[in-house]
């Protein structure tokens, strides 16, 4: 399970190991490690000091500390810029999200993403803005053969609060031409959140067309079309 590798990587980093050393131990690319570990302070251990030299190590540590400082500064500025989130803000945020991630052509409402935050935001928007309830949702999980289907489904169930009875058949990517390093980046696969009207016409094709109407009119108001 790739989540287990991430936990190992975090432990190695906290023990003062470099990306190169962690890569050698667990076989994960430096780019993936950078994403996993960028917010963990780097305090090199004696093995690292001996291997790359004290001067280079101090330089790397200084750069890491500066990076963490810059990240925190940007986040604080972003927090001030955003302020509070109103109901209309959420309405417009969801329109933008669906414009980028939602289905447009099948007259059914679906959003697919590997980022849990995107799925949770979509869920909140469809509930708070569109009036849907938990029983209107279904989830389909897409994963690689090396992932544990039961663990992945349980993860998405806990995250969304949707019972496993509302999960559709899992789709497993069995293609052999996929690069192995890409598999490591999706420890919980990809989730597709879809809507079922359950006999309520306002939540079926009509709602999909209404969402597309919101998107079209938002473009008009923005002067895009």
C-alpha positions as CSV (number, residue, x, y, z in Angstrom):
1,X,0.0,0.0,0.0
2,X,1.6,3.3,-1.1
3,X,0.2,5.1,2.0
4,X,2.5,2.8,4.0
5,X,5.5,3.9,1.9
6,X,4.5,7.6,2.6
7,X,4.5,6.9,6.3
8,X,8.0,5.3,6.0
9,X,9.2,8.2,4.0
10,X,8.0,10.7,6.7
11,X,9.8,8.6,9.4
12,X,13.1,8.6,7.4
13,X,12.8,12.4,6.8
14,X,12.2,13.1,10.5
15,X,15.3,11.0,11.3
16,X,17.3,13.3,9.1
17,X,17.7,11.4,5.8
18,X,18.1,13.1,2.4
19,X,15.7,12.5,-0.5
20,X,18.4,10.4,-2.3
21,X,18.8,8.1,0.7
22,X,15.0,7.8,1.2
23,X,14.6,7.0,-2.5
24,X,17.2,4.2,-2.2
25,X,15.5,2.7,0.9
26,X,11.8,2.7,-0.4
27,X,12.1,3.1,-4.2
28,X,10.0,6.3,-4.5
29,X,11.1,9.1,-6.9
30,X,12.5,12.4,-5.6
31,X,9.6,14.3,-7.2
32,X,7.0,12.3,-5.2
33,X,9.1,12.6,-2.0
34,X,9.2,16.3,-2.5
35,X,5.4,16.4,-2.6
36,X,5.1,14.2,0.5
37,X,7.8,15.8,2.6
38,X,8.0,19.5,1.6
39,X,6.5,20.7,4.9
40,X,8.7,18.5,7.2
41,X,11.7,20.3,8.6
42,X,15.0,18.8,7.5
43,X,17.6,18.3,10.2
44,X,20.4,16.1,8.7
45,X,21.7,13.1,10.7
46,X,25.4,12.2,11.0
47,X,25.2,9.8,8.0
48,X,24.0,12.7,5.8
49,X,26.6,15.0,7.2
50,X,29.4,12.6,6.4
51,X,28.1,11.8,2.9
52,X,27.6,15.3,1.5
53,X,29.7,17.4,3.8
54,X,28.8,19.8,6.5
55,X,28.9,22.9,4.3
56,X,26.5,21.5,1.7
57,X,24.3,20.2,4.4
58,X,23.9,23.5,6.1
59,X,23.1,25.1,2.8
60,X,20.4,22.5,2.1
61,X,19.0,22.9,5.6
62,X,18.9,26.7,5.2
63,X,17.1,26.4,1.8
64,X,14.6,24.0,3.4
65,X,13.9,26.4,6.3
66,X,13.5,29.3,3.9
67,X,11.1,27.3,1.8
68,X,9.0,26.4,4.8
69,X,9.0,30.0,5.8
70,X,7.8,31.1,2.3
71,X,5.1,28.5,2.3
72,X,3.7,29.6,5.6
73,X,3.9,33.3,4.6
74,X,2.0,32.6,1.4
75,X,-0.6,30.7,3.3
76,X,-1.2,33.4,5.8
77,X,-1.5,36.0,3.0
78,X,-4.0,33.8,1.2
79,X,-6.0,33.4,4.4
80,X,-6.3,37.1,4.8
81,X,-7.1,37.6,1.1
82,X,-9.9,35.1,1.2
83,X,-11.6,36.1,4.5
84,X,-14.9,34.4,5.2
85,X,-16.8,32.2,2.7
86,X,-20.4,33.2,2.1
87,X,-23.2,31.1,0.6
88,X,-22.8,32.9,-2.7
89,X,-19.0,32.4,-2.6
90,X,-19.6,28.7,-2.3
91,X,-22.1,28.8,-5.1
92,X,-19.6,30.4,-7.5
93,X,-16.7,28.2,-6.2
94,X,-18.7,25.1,-7.1
95,X,-19.6,26.4,-10.5
96,X,-15.8,26.9,-11.2
97,X,-15.1,23.4,-9.8
98,X,-17.7,21.8,-12.0
99,X,-16.5,23.7,-15.0
100,X,-13.1,22.2,-14.6
101,X,-13.8,18.7,-13.2
102,X,-17.4,17.8,-14.0
103,X,-19.0,15.9,-16.9
104,X,-20.6,18.1,-19.5
105,X,-21.9,15.8,-22.3
106,X,-23.8,12.9,-20.8
107,X,-26.5,14.8,-19.0
108,X,-25.5,13.2,-15.7
109,X,-23.7,14.8,-12.9
110,X,-20.2,13.3,-12.2
111,X,-16.9,14.6,-10.8
112,X,-13.8,12.4,-10.8
113,X,-10.6,13.2,-9.0
114,X,-7.9,11.7,-6.9
115,X,-7.7,14.7,-4.5
116,X,-9.9,14.1,-1.4
117,X,-10.4,17.9,-1.0
118,X,-12.0,18.1,-4.5
119,X,-14.4,15.3,-3.8
120,X,-15.4,16.8,-0.4
121,X,-15.9,20.2,-1.9
122,X,-18.0,18.8,-4.6
123,X,-20.1,16.9,-2.1
124,X,-20.6,20.0,0.0
125,X,-21.5,22.1,-3.0
126,X,-24.1,19.6,-4.3
127,X,-25.6,19.3,-0.8
128,X,-25.6,23.0,0.3
129,X,-26.3,24.6,-3.0
130,X,-28.2,22.0,-5.1
131,X,-30.1,20.5,-2.2
132,X,-28.9,16.8,-2.6
133,X,-28.9,14.3,0.3
134,X,-26.5,11.5,1.0
135,X,-28.7,8.9,-0.6
136,X,-28.4,10.8,-3.9
137,X,-24.7,9.9,-4.3
138,X,-22.8,7.0,-5.7
139,X,-19.0,6.5,-5.8
140,X,-16.9,4.5,-8.2
141,X,-13.3,3.9,-7.3
142,X,-10.6,3.6,-10.0
143,X,-7.4,2.0,-8.9
144,X,-4.2,0.1,-9.9
145,X,-3.9,-3.6,-9.3
146,X,-1.3,-3.1,-6.6
147,X,-3.8,-1.3,-4.3
148,X,-6.0,-3.0,-1.7
149,X,-9.5,-2.5,-2.9
150,X,-11.1,-3.0,0.5
151,X,-8.8,-0.5,2.2
152,X,-9.3,2.1,-0.6
153,X,-13.1,1.8,-0.5
154,X,-13.1,2.1,3.3
155,X,-11.0,5.2,3.0
156,X,-13.4,7.0,0.6
157,X,-16.4,5.8,2.7
158,X,-14.9,7.3,5.9
159,X,-13.9,10.5,4.1
160,X,-17.3,11.1,2.4
161,X,-19.6,9.6,5.0
162,X,-21.2,7.5,2.3
163,X,-21.9,3.8,3.1
164,X,-20.2,1.1,1.1
165,X,-23.7,0.1,-0.2
166,X,-23.6,3.2,-2.4
167,X,-20.3,2.2,-4.0
168,X,-20.4,0.9,-7.6
169,X,-18.2,-1.8,-9.0
170,X,-14.5,-0.9,-8.6
171,X,-12.7,-0.2,-11.9
172,X,-9.1,-1.6,-11.9
173,X,-6.6,-0.2,-14.4
174,X,-4.8,-3.3,-15.7
175,X,-2.9,-1.6,-18.5
176,X,0.7,-2.7,-18.7
177,X,2.0,0.4,-20.4
178,X,1.6,2.6,-17.3
179,X,4.8,3.8,-15.7
180,X,5.2,2.4,-12.2
181,X,6.2,5.7,-10.7
182,X,2.8,7.1,-11.6
183,X,1.1,4.4,-9.5
184,X,2.9,5.6,-6.4
185,X,1.3,9.0,-6.6
186,X,-2.3,7.7,-6.1
187,X,-2.3,5.7,-2.8
188,X,-6.1,5.8,-2.7
189,X,-6.8,5.6,-6.5
190,X,-9.3,8.0,-8.0
191,X,-12.9,8.5,-6.9
192,X,-15.8,9.3,-9.2
193,X,-18.7,11.0,-7.4
194,X,-22.0,10.7,-9.3
195,X,-25.6,11.8,-8.6
196,X,-28.7,9.7,-8.7
197,X,-32.1,11.4,-8.8
198,X,-33.9,8.6,-6.9
199,X,-37.1,9.5,-8.8
200,X,-36.8,13.2,-8.0
201,X,-36.9,15.0,-11.3
202,X,-35.2,18.2,-10.0
203,X,-32.1,16.2,-9.3
204,X,-31.8,14.4,-12.6
205,X,-31.2,15.7,-16.1
206,X,-32.8,19.0,-15.2
207,X,-30.1,19.7,-12.5
208,X,-27.3,18.8,-14.9
209,X,-28.7,21.3,-17.5
210,X,-29.1,23.9,-14.8
211,X,-25.5,23.5,-13.8
212,X,-24.4,24.0,-17.4
213,X,-26.6,27.0,-17.5
214,X,-24.8,28.5,-14.5
215,X,-21.5,27.9,-16.2
216,X,-22.6,29.5,-19.4
217,X,-24.0,32.6,-17.7
218,X,-21.0,32.9,-15.4
219,X,-18.9,33.1,-18.6
220,X,-21.2,35.8,-20.0
221,X,-20.9,37.8,-16.8
222,X,-17.1,37.5,-17.0
223,X,-17.1,38.8,-20.5
224,X,-15.7,35.5,-21.9
225,X,-18.5,34.9,-24.4
